[in-house]
Amino acid sequence: MIIGPTLGRYFARHFIRAVLIVFGTVFALIYTLDLVELMRRAGDAEGASTSMMAMLALFRTPAVAEQVLPFAILFGAMATLLNLSRKLELVIARAAGVSAWEFLQPPVLVALLVGIVAITVYNPFAAHLKQHASRVEARIFAKSQKFQPGKEQWLRERRPEGEVIIRADQVIENSTTLNRVTFFNFNPDGSFRDRIEARTATLEHGYWNVADGRVISAGAPPQPFSTKRIASSLDADQVRQAFTPPESVPLWQLPQVIERTEKAGLDATAYRLQLDVLIARPMLFVAMVLVAASFSLRFFRFGGVAKMVLSGVVAGFVLYVATELMQDLGGSGMLGTAVAAWFPAVTGALLGVLALLYQEDG
């Protein structure tokens, strides 16, 4: 039986409001912490104003907040059902002949729609802002001593004249530009030749375009330069794959990135997994609603609400951990990417349905 439109809109409105409150609270917390960290790093960065740091933190926050959307759905569903139960509205609905399956229809449909909007609109928007934040951050902190500490990226290139090891403090995502970069050059016999330190390096066709750096070699003083070309056999797709995480690629660009990566002879498993994970996300949101419902339908007058809420939070956390574990297995090639992406969502939804069947139908 399908729930009536008036009651359905009422339940859906409460659920949407609860999800927005939870997500907005977490978003504000992430933004505040990131802003504090950026202000700490901006101390010795030339031209880094408070307003600029506030804008940069705003660009970075959506991509981080995207990871907490499943918990926003979980806590929003639990808060909605517990609030309706506390006000005896669920009791009245049950007395009127509305089953749990009927008043769960609006939250499930809303979770499904939120998941679709999250992957088709929010994800590309957050990824675009993250890429823009990477460029802004590189421009502001390129000369700062607090430039992305502890986030070095490494790349190795083998050439006939010797091996080159490249280290960069930061990479502008979805590009071939490295910041605060060091080239360690070795002779064919493995002995060290020299080191090139530079502010930026961009991979062009067959060479690195290096700017604002110096060459350091044994027995000679450092030799500064404004621009320099360093021959390279690397392909642009190789550099993008090495330095751009799949999470930074918008949904609509993932098929092209997968095709381009495979044509370059590189492993596209991480990008395929990310595509499957995004497609399975609406189902994961539905599973979170069903898990929340299986722990939130107990009447307040029966007591044990705190224990029930804690059990629901633990169950949602276990589902999230299982999702991350399956993604790790899928990324390592031990499981297919589709299995790794869909198994936790489908299993969580089935377990939630099984728990509800036991509670409602004995």
N, C-alpha and C positions, 0 to 999 in steps of 0.2 A: 504494500500500500504506500502511496506517495503522500507525504505530509501536506497539509493545507498551505496555500501561498502566504497567508497572513502569519501563521505561526512559524513557517519556514523562514520568512524574512526576519522575524523577531529573533530567532535563534542565530541566524546568519549574521545579523547586525551585532549581536553581543560577541560572537566569535571574532569577527573582523576587528572590533574595537579592542578586544583583549590581545590579539596578535600584534596590532599596531602599537599598543602600549608597551608590550614586552620588547618588541624589536626596537622601538624608539628609545627605550631606556638603555638597552645594550649599545645601540648606535652612539648615543650621547656619551656613554662611559668609554667606549673605544676612542671616540674623537678626543675626549679630554685627556686620556692617557697619551695618545699619540702627539697631541699638541704640546704637552709638557715635555715629552722626549725631544721634539723638534726644537723647542725653545732652549733646551739644554745644549743641543748641538749648535744652535745658531749663535752662540756666544762669540766665536771667533770667525764667523762667516761674514764677509763684506757684503753689505747691502741687504742683509736678512732682517726685515722688519717684522713686527708682531703680526700685522695684517697679512703679510706674505706667508708666515708660518701657519696662521689660521686657515688660509686658503689651501695651502699644501696639505694640511691635515684633513681638510674636508675632501680633497681629491683622493686621498689614500684610504679613508675610512670605509667607503662602500664595499670595496673588494674584501676587506677583513670582515665586515659585518655580514657579508653573504654567507659565511661559514656558520653563522649562528641561526640562520633561518629555520632549520629543522627544530631547534630548541624553542624558537619563538612559536612555532606551530604547536609543539608539545605543551608548553606552559600556557599558551593561549587557550587551548582546548580544555586543559585541566581547570584553569581559572573560570572559564565559562560554565562548564558543567557543575563545578562546585558552587559557584555563585547562584546558579539556577536552582540547585538542590537546597542551598541554604535558605533561599526565599520561598521554598516549597513549590516553585513553579513546575519542576519536574514531577512532583507528586500529583499536582493537579492535572498535568498532561497525561500521566499514566492513568489517573482515575477517569479521564475522558476517553480512554482506550488507545492512546498513542504509545506505541512500543518504543523501546530503545533504538531499534533499527530505523524508526521513522524520524525521531528527533536528532539522530546522528546524520541524517541525509544532508542538511544544510552545512554543518561543519566539514563533512567529507567533500562536498561539491566546492565549497570555498577553498579548502586546502588544495584541491586539484587545480582550480583556477589560479590560485596564488603560485603554485608550482609552475604552471605554464607561463604566467607573466614573469616569474623570477628568471626563467631560462631564456625567454625570448626578448625581454625588455631590460630587466634589471642587470642580468649578467653582462650583455654587451656594453651597457652604460657604465657599469663598475669597471670593466676591463679597459674601456677607453679612458676613463678618469685615471686609472692606475698607470697606464702608459704615459699619459700627460704628466702625472705627478713625477714619474721617473725622469722625464726630461727637465722639468722644473727643478727637481732636487739636484740633478747633475749640474745644472747651471749655477745654482746657489752655492753648493758645497764643494765644487770641484777643487777649490784651493784651500778648503778648510782642513784643519788637522783632525776634525771629528767627522770625517767623511765616511759614513757607513761602516763603522768599526766592526770587525769580525764577520763580514759578509763577502770575503774575497771570492773571486771566481777564477778558475784555472783552465787553461787550454794548452794542448801540446800539438806541435806541428813538426813533422819530419820532412826535411829537405836534403837534397844531395850535398849541400855545403855544410850540413850539420843540423842538429835538432834545436828547436826553439820552444821554450816554455813561456807562456804568456799568463801573467797574473793581472787581474783588474779589480779595483775596489768596488766598482759599480758598473752595471751594464744598462744602457737605455733599452728597455724591453721592446721586443719585436723590431729590433734594429741591429746594425753591425757596429755601433759606436760603443767604445769602452772608455771609461774615465779612471784617472789615476792608475795608469797601466804601466807595467814593467815587462820588458822582453829580456829573457835570459838566453843568450846565444851560446851554443856549444859547437866545438869543432867536430869533424866526422869521427875522430878517435874518442870523443866523449869528454875532452878537456874543455874547461870554461874559456870562452873568448872575451865576451864583454856583456855589459848590462845597459839597456836603454830604458830610462825612466821618462815618462811624458804625462802631460795633463790629460790629453785625449788621443784616441786612435780610432780611425774609421776604416773598415775594410772596403776597398774599392775593387775594381777589376784587376786582380793579379798583384795587388800590393796594399799595404797598410799606409794610410795617410796619417802621419804622427805629427802632433803639434805641441809646441811649448815644452821641450824636454832637454835631456842631456845624455851623453854617452859616457859610460864609466868603464874603463878597462884597467887591467893591472899595469902598474908602472907608468901611468900617464894621468895627468890631471883631468877632471871632468870637462867635457866639451859640450857647451850648451848649443842649442839650435832652436829656431822658431818653427820650422816645418821640415819634415824628413819623410822619405818614402822607403818602406821596407818591403822587399819582395815577399810574396806569400802565394802558396798553392791552395789555400783554403777556399771553400765555396761559401757564399753568403748564407745559404740554407744551413750549412754545417754550424756556422757561428750562431745563427738564430736559435737552432735547436739546442745547442750547448748552453746558451745563456738565457733563453726565454722559457720560463716554466709554463706548462700547459694551462695552468689556472689563469694566466695573463692573456690568453687568446680568447676573444669573444666567440660565442657559439656559432655565429654565422660565418666566421672565418676558419673554423676548425676543419671542415671538409677540404678547403683549398690548401690549408697547411699540411694536412695528412697527405694529400696527393703530391704536393711539392716535395715533401720530405721523402716520400717513397721513390719519387723519380730521381732524387739525388742519391739513392742507394742507402738511405739512413733508416734507422728503426723508428717507426711512427707509433709504437705501442702506447706510449704515454699520452699522445694526442687522441688516439682512438679511445682509450680508457676515459679521458676527460669528456669526450663527446657522449659516450654511453652513460657516464655518471650524470651528466646534465639532462639527458633524455629521461633517465629513470628518476630524477628528482621529484616530479609531481607524485609518483607512486610512493616515494619515501615520505612525503608530507602526509599522504593519506594514511600510511602506516603509523605515523606519529599520532594522528587523531585517534585511530583505533586503539593504540596502546594507552593513550591518555584516558579514553573512555572506559577501558577495562579496569582502571584504578580510580575512577572518579564518579561512579554512579551509586555509591553507597550513601544512604540517607544520613544527614547530619545527626539525627536523633539516635542513631545506632552507635555513635561515637567512633573513635579510631580514625579520625580524619587525618591527623598528622602522620600516622603510620602509613595510611593509604597514599597520601601525597608523596611521602618519601619513597615508597615502593614504585610509584609512577615515574618519579625522577630517575631512580636507579634503572628502571626498565628502559627508559628513553636513552639514558647514557650508555647502557649495554648495547642497544641497537646502533647507536652512533659509533661506538668502538668497533663493533662488528663490521660496520660499513667501511671504516678506515682500514681495518685489517684485510677485508676482501679487496679493497682497492690496491693495497700493497702487494697482495698476491697476484692481482691482475697486472700490475705494473711490472712485476718481475717475470711475467710469462708463465707462471705456474698455473694460472687459470685464464680462460678466455675473458676478454674485456667485457663482453655482454653479460657473462655469468657473474663476474665480479661486481658489476654495476647493479644488476637487477636482483641478485639473490637476497641481499639484506632487506631491500624494500618489500619484495614479495613475501619473504619469510616473516618479517615483522607484521605485515598486514594479515597474513593467515593466522599467526599466533594471536593477534588482537581479536580477530573474528572468533577464534576458538574460545578465548577467554570470555567474550561476550555471550557466545552460545551457552557456555556453562553457567554463566550468571543468570541469563534471562530465560533460557529454555530448559535448564537443569541438565 
